Amino acid sequence: MPTLPKANSAITLINLDQLTEHDQEVLVSEGLIDSEVFDYAKDKNETSFMEENKEKLTIVFQILDRQEEAYHPNHIPRVIPITLFLNDQSLYILGHDHSLTLIEEVFPGLDESRSPRHLVFQLLTAFTKQYVPLMDEIAQQRDKLIEALRQKANKTNLESLANLQSGTVYILMGSKQNEQMLAELKDMPGQQNLEEDEAEQLRDAIIEARQLSNMCDLNTRVLKEISSSYNNVLSNNLNNNVTSLTIFSIGISIIAMVTSFYGMNVKLPFAKVDSVWFWIVLTTSLVALLIMVVMYWYVHKRNRNASKRI
């Protein structure tokens, strides 16, 4: 059976990628794990929640999918659901190969002498703290990106801003789910008779989850405001470019309209004079240029007046 004790005898890891149907039936028939717990654990899109049934506690928690390489704005962080099942005095953690590797990283910091329920709250606190270094890196990258955008709002910087904003949304949703789940856990009947050290550890987990949620929320709002500001700037630049092109096309159309008359089989003044085309093109171009300058001046004067009123 693909189970591996970790930290102490009260914790058992179950690798779902190696779990056979027979192994699962044995665990269920022996009353070690409820059958619906496996359904929760196998769903890779499961949201955070908790379920208490008599002395049994099931928790689905979103952990950070940590990467080996250094964080980059083009890398979008992800969260992975893992399932913890507390039965009497045994704690089972169900996950896949990758998620179990991430879970094992927090084991060295656990206090193995504590009760299984205390270990659950220790794990939840440790999983939450794993987000903090990433949030600090995101804040640093955000500040660097803001400085780069101030110098030049090019395509690369704007794509990095969009990726950074997308990554924080994933983290925000995962942290919000975890915070709400822990708040519900605190009010469950089975958590009202905790030992003092267990209750304190649960409060620590809730505080860490709330602080992380607030950090993610603040960072998301900052990125949203930055994105909105630069979208307005880009929209304004696009409008100015379209206005300039429209004015230019009107001037060109004046020249094309006048010169096209001399390509028709109609009687026009000076049509027989060889050098008349030069003077017609020159005069028409000067008139068209004058019209374009007046239109450009009028449009931008109106925009400046509108900005002053705002």
N, C-alpha and C positions, 0 to 999 in steps of 0.2 A: 504494500500500500504506500503510495507516494506522500507520506507524511513525515515531517522532519521537525523534531523538537528543537526549540531555540530559547535562549535566555534562561529559562528554567523549565521544570517539568510541567508548569501550568500553561505553557504556550506551545502550540503545534501549528506549523505551517502546512497548508494543503495546496499542492500545485495542481491547478485545474487542467493544465495542458497534459499532465501525466496521469490524471485520474481516470480510471476505467469505470464502466457502468457497474461492474461487480463491486469495486471498491466503494462506490457511492451507496450501493444497496446495503453493504455491510455497515457503513457508518450510520445509515438511517435506521436499519433494523436493530442495531445495538443501542439506539436512543442517544447517540453522541451528538448528532447534528440533524436538525429538521430538514425535510426534503425541499421546502420552499427556499431555504437558505442557499442551496445550490443554484436555484433559478436566479436569485438575486446576484450571486457571485459571477455567474456565467454571462450576465448581461453587461457588456462593455460600455453601455450608455446609461447605466443606472444612475439615478440622482441620489444625493445624500438623504438618508432617512434613518429612523430608528424604530424598532419594534420590541416591545416588552411583553413577554408571556410567562407569567408566574416567575420562576427563578431564571428564565432564559432571556438573554438580551442579544438582539441582532442590530448591528450598526453598519451602515454603508457610508464610507467616508471618501472624500475626494483628495487624493494625494498628488503632489506635483510630479510631473514626468520630467525628472531632472536629466540634463544632457551632459555628456563628458566635456564637450568643447565650451569655450567661453561664450557668454551671451552676446548675440548680435541682433540689431533691430529687425533684420530680415528673418530671424528665427522666431516662430510663433510658439510660445509655451503652451503645453497641454496639461490637462489634469486626467487622472485615471481613478476610477472607483475601485476600492478594495472593501472586502466584507470581513467584519469581526463578529464572532459568535461566542458568547459567554454562556457556558452551561455548568451549573453548580460551581465547581472549583477548577474548571478547565476552560482555557481560552484558545479558540481556533481562529486562524487567519487564513482566508481563502483568496487566492489570486492566481494570476498567470506568471509565466517565467519572468517577464520584465518587471511586473509590479512587485513580485516577491524579492527581486534583487534590490529594488528601491526600499522595501520594507526592512530588509536586513541591515541597511545602513544605520538605522536608528537604534538597533539592539545594544550596541556597546554602551550607550548612555542610559540604559534602563537600570532601575534599582530592583534587582532580582529578588530581594527579600520581601517585597510587598505582596499584597493579595492580588489575585487575578483581576479583580475589578479595578484596583489601583493601577495595575499594569495597563489596562484598557485606557484609562485617563492619561497615563504617561505617554502612551503611544499617540493618542490624539493630539496631545500638546506638542510632541516631537514632530509629528507630521505637519502641524501648522507652522512651526518654527522654520521648517524647510523652505517655506515661501519667502521668508524675510530677506535672505541674501539676494534672491532674484529681484525682489522689489527694489532693493537698493541699486542693483545694476541697471534696472529699467529707469530709475530716476536719473542716474548718471547719464545714460544714453539719451534720455529725453532732453536734458540740459544741453548736451553736445549737439543734438539735432536742432534744437531751437536756435543755437548760435549759428549753425550751418545754414539754416533757413533764412536767418536775418541777412547773411552775406549773399546768398543766392538760392532762390526757391526753384531749384531745378527738378527734373523728373525723378532722379535717384533719391533726393532728400524727401520728396513728397511720398514716394513709394515706401521708404523706410518709416515715415510717420504713420502711414496707413497700416503697415505691418505691426508697428509698436502698439497702435490703438487696438488692433484685432487681438493681439496677444494679451493685453490687459483685460479685455472683455472676458476671455476664457478664465483667467485667474479670478476676476471679480465674481463671475457666476459660481465658480467652485468655492470660493471663500464665503459667499453669501449662503450657499447651501449648507456648508459646514456650520456656520454660525447659527442658522435657524435650527438645524438638527440638535446642536448642543443645548440651545435654549429650551427645546422641547424635552430633551433628555433630563434636564434639571428638574422639571416639573412632574416627571413620571412618578407614580406611587412607589415603585421599587427603589427609587433614589432618595427617598425621604429618610431612610434609616441607615444612611451610610456612616461608616466610622469617620472620625474627625479628619484623619489624614486623607481618606478617600474623598470626602467632601471638599477639602482644600485643593486637592489635585484637580477635581472637576471644575472648581472655580478658576483655577489657573488655565485650564484648557479653554474655558469660555472667554476669559479675558484675552488670551492670545488670539482666539478666533475673531473676537470683536475688533481688536486692534488691527489685525490683518485686513479684515473687511473694510475698516475705515481707511487704511492706507490705499487699498485697491480702488475704493470709491473716489478718494481724493485724486489719485493719479489718473483715473479714467476721466474725471471732470476736467482736469488740466489739459489732457490730450484732446478732449472734445472741443474745448474752447480754442486751443491752438489750431486744430483742424478747421474749425468754423471760420476763424480769422483769416487763414490763408486761402480758404475757399472763396471768401468774399474778395480778397485781393486779386486772386486769379480771375474771378468773374468780372471784376472791374477792368482788369487789363484786357480781357477778351472783348468786353464791350468797347473799349477804346480802340482796339485793333480793328474791330468790325466797322466802327464809325469812320476811321481813317480810310479803310478800304472802300467804303461806300462813297465817301467824298471823292476819292481818287477815280473810282469808276464813273462817277458823274462827269468829271472833267474829261476823261478819255472819250466818253460817249459824245460830248460836244464836238470834239475834234473829228471823231468818226462821222458824225452826222453832217458836218459842213463839207468835209472832203468827199463824202460819198456823192454829193450833188454833182460834182465835177466829173464823176465817172458815169453819169447818165447821159443819154442822147437828148438833152434839152438845151435850149439856149440860155446861157448864163453870162453875166458881165465878165469881160476880160478873158473869156474862154479861149480865144484865139491867140492870146499873148503867151509866149513860151515860158517866160519867167514868172507868170502869175501864181503858179502853184506854190513857189517859195514864199511869197508874201501872204498868200492865203493860209498856209500852214503856220507861218510865224504869227500872224495876227490872231488866228484862232487859238493857237497854243497860249499866247499871252492872255487872251480873254478867259480861257479855261483855267489857267493858273491863277488869275485874279479871283475868279469865282471860287476855286478850291480854297484859297487862302482866306477869303471872307467867310465861307462856310465853316472852315476849321476854327477860325477865331470865334465865330458865333457859338458853336457847339461847346467849346472849352470854356468860354466866358459863362455860359449858362450853367455848366457843371460846377464852376468855381463859386458862383452865386448860390447854387443849391447847397454846396458844402458849407458855406458860411452860415446859411440859415439853420443848418443842422447843429 
